[in-house]
């Protein structure tokens, strides 16, 4: 599925290490998506050095509190469905129902015309790429708190379009109102315009209470620009000494792994408590 653009533009920055079949798949996804996000995670040991080199100023960042909603055994996560809400400054909040991976060519054209519906390809070093479809929504920060603390039903947080999207893709028997609130995770988000890169970048730091943190740096572009921007972004990152060969960590996967570990820890504690009580 090669095009004139992909033949004339260098591809290694985006498709480095991909097989011929995977490269063909990536070109197909890019062609049929609305936007492309090229991103990478910076190793923890390099966070401060990378931030200083790029010119990131933490004082200019905006905080978010991120909540995920899933069953205790993460049935949604296993099905590739993400339900999330983020509290933002000023009493605002945003919500999303996201499905991945998806085949963008199979998505209904009516959905694609909605401004609230996004089809996007995420690409990271090491040959990782995935296409997702998501329905965006807005809420208030207080509504998110009310849901997280059990004072409001979860379905009331989402639009009717988001609910229909959830109902169409959720595993059988999973009711949105039965999902558990997981979080919050503190997120610091910063939009930055580097001097040596003509496009804006976004930096996100996700911070967990156990000291774990992920720094992700990303830039977005139109599908027709994907490979050229990939080349330029790679050059920018290398110029600032960022290790593109480092192991990549994704925010959602890390969050869900930590939630799973916390749930299992609580289960073990409850069993131990029941056992000790039975011995009394």
N, C-alpha and C positions, 0 to 999 in steps of 0.2 A: 504494500500500500504506500509505496514511496511517492513523493511529490517533488516538484521542482525545488521547493523550498528546502526540503530535507536533503536533497542531493547536493545543493550548493552551500549549505551551512554545516559547519563541523558539528558532529553529534557527541563526541566523547564526554563532554561536561554533563550531559543529561543521561546518556545511555551507556556510559562507560561500564564495561564488564558484562553487558547483556549479550545473550545469545541472539542469533538471527531471528529466532521465533519471538523472543521477548521484545526485541527492538520493533518488530512488526506490530506486536500487540500494543506497545507504547505509542507508536505513531497512530494507530487506530483510535486509541483512547483520547489522545490529544486532539485529533481531528474532530471528534464528536462531542467534545466538552465545551463548557462556557468559559472556563478560566483554568490557569495552571498556577500552582503554588510550588516553588522550588525552595526547599528548606534543608536545614541540617541541625543536628544537636551538637553542641560543643562539649568536649569532655570536662568534667567537673574541675579538674586541676587547672584548666585553661580559662575558666570563666572570667576571672578578673583581668587577666592579660588580654583576652579577646575584647572585652568591653572597653578597656582603655585604648587599645589600638584602633578600634572602629570609631570611638568617640561617643559611646553610649553613656548617657548621664542618668543614673538611677533616680535622681531627684525629679526628673521630668516624666517618669513612668506613672501609669495609672493602675491602681489596685483592682483586682477582681476577686470575688469568692466564687469558686466553681463547684457545682453540685452535679453528680451523676445520679441517675435513677435506674435501678435494675432489681432483679430478684436476688434472693440470698445466694443462690448458686450461679448467678450471672447468666441467666438464660438469654437475655438480650445480647450481651457481649458475644456469646458463642454464635448467635445468629447474625452478627454483623450490624446490629441495630444499637444506636447510641441515643440516649435521651439525656439532655443536659440543660442546665440553667446557670447563668452567671450574673451575680449581683455586681453592679457598677456604681461609681460615684454619682452623687446627685439623686439617689433614690431610684435609679433606673436598673433595668435588667434585660437580658436577652435570653431567648430559648432556642433550642434546635432539636429536631428529630432527624437523625442522619443514618443512612444505610450505605454499607460498603462491604465488599466491592460490588459495583454495578456495571452493567453494559450500557453506556450512554446512548447508544443507538436504539435501544429497546425501550427507552423512557418515553412516555406519552408526550406528544408535542404540546398539548395543552398545559402540562406541568411546566415544561421548559419556558413557556411564555410568561410565567408568573415571576414577578420581581423578588418574591420571597423564596423562590425555589432555585437552588444552585447545584450545578453539575461541575465538579472540579477534579482535576488530577493533581495529586500530591506526588512529588518526586524528591528522592533523597539520594545521597551518595551510596554506593554499593549496589546499585541496580534495583533499589526498592521503589516501586511506584504503585499507586492504587487510585481508582476512580470512585468518587463518592457522590451521592445525591442527598441533599439536605433541604429541609423546610425550616426557614428562619421565622422567629417570632419575637415579640416584645412583651415585657411585663414590668411590674414594679419590683423594686428590691424587697419591699414589705411582703408582697405576694410570695416571692421565693422563700422568704423566711417562714411565712405561715405554712407553706407546704412542707418545708424541711422539718418544722417543729410539730407537724401533725394537726394544725388548726384549719387547713384547707385541703380539699381533694386535689390530687395532682392534675387531673384532667382539666381543671379550671385554669391552669397556668398556660395552656396551649390553645392555639386557634383551631377552628373546625377543620381547616386544611391539614394542619399538623396532626390532628387526631385521626383523620382519615388515612393519612400516610402511615401512621403508627399501626392502626388496625389492619392495614393491608399487609404489613410486613412483620408484625410481632409473631412469635411462636404461638401455636395453638394453645388456648387456655390461659394465656398471660393477660391479665387485666391491668391497664396502666395504673389504676388507683391502688393496686396491691404492691406496687414497686416500692423499694426502700430507698430513702435518701442517703447518699454516700458522699461524705465531704463535711465541711467545705475544704477545698485546697486553695491556698493563697497564691494568686497569680499576679505578677507585675508585668504590664504590657507597655511597650515604648515604640512609637513610630519615629524613625530617624532618617534624615537625608544626608548620607555621607558625601564628602567632597569629591571622592574618587570613584563614585558610582552614580550614574545619572538617575537611577531609579531609587525610590524610597525602599527602605527595608523595615521589617517589624521584628523586634526582639521580645521574646516572652521568657520569663523566669517562673517556673513552677516550683513552689517550696512546700516541703512536707515537714511535719513536726519532728521526724526522726533525723533531720539534717540533710536528707536527700534533696537535691534540686537539679532541675533540667533547664539549660539555657538553649533556646531554639532561635535561630536566625532565619528569616525567610524573605522572599520577594515574590510578587505576583505579576502575571503578564497574560496577554491574550494568547490563544492557542497558536496563532500564526507566528508569534514571536518566541515561542518556547525554546527552541534550540539556540537561537542567538543570545537570548537572555541567559540561558544556562551557561554558555561559554563565558559571558561577561561576569556573571555572578561567581563562577568558579575562580576566575582570575582575581576578582576583588577579594575573595576570602583567602586565597593563597598569598596575596600581597600583604595581608594582615596576619599571616602566620598561623592560620587556623588549619588544623589537621583534618583534611577531607577523608583520610583513610581510617579515622577513628570509628569505633563501634557506635552505631546510631541507636538512640533511645527515643521512642515516641511517647508523647505525653499521655495519651489516653491508655495505651497498653500498660505503661508504668502505673498509672492511677488504678486501673482495674486489678492489676497484680497486687498492689498494696491493699486494696479493699478486700480482696479475697483472703490475703494473709491475716488481716485484722479479724475478719469473720471467723476464720478457722481458729484463731487464738481465743476468741470469745467462746466458741463452742467447746474447746478443750477446757477452758476455765469453768464453764458451766457444768461439764461432766465431772471434773475434779471436785467441784463444790458439792454436787449431788452425791458423789461417792463418799466424801468425808462425812456428809450429813447422815448417810446410811450406816456409817460405822459407829456413830455416836450412840 
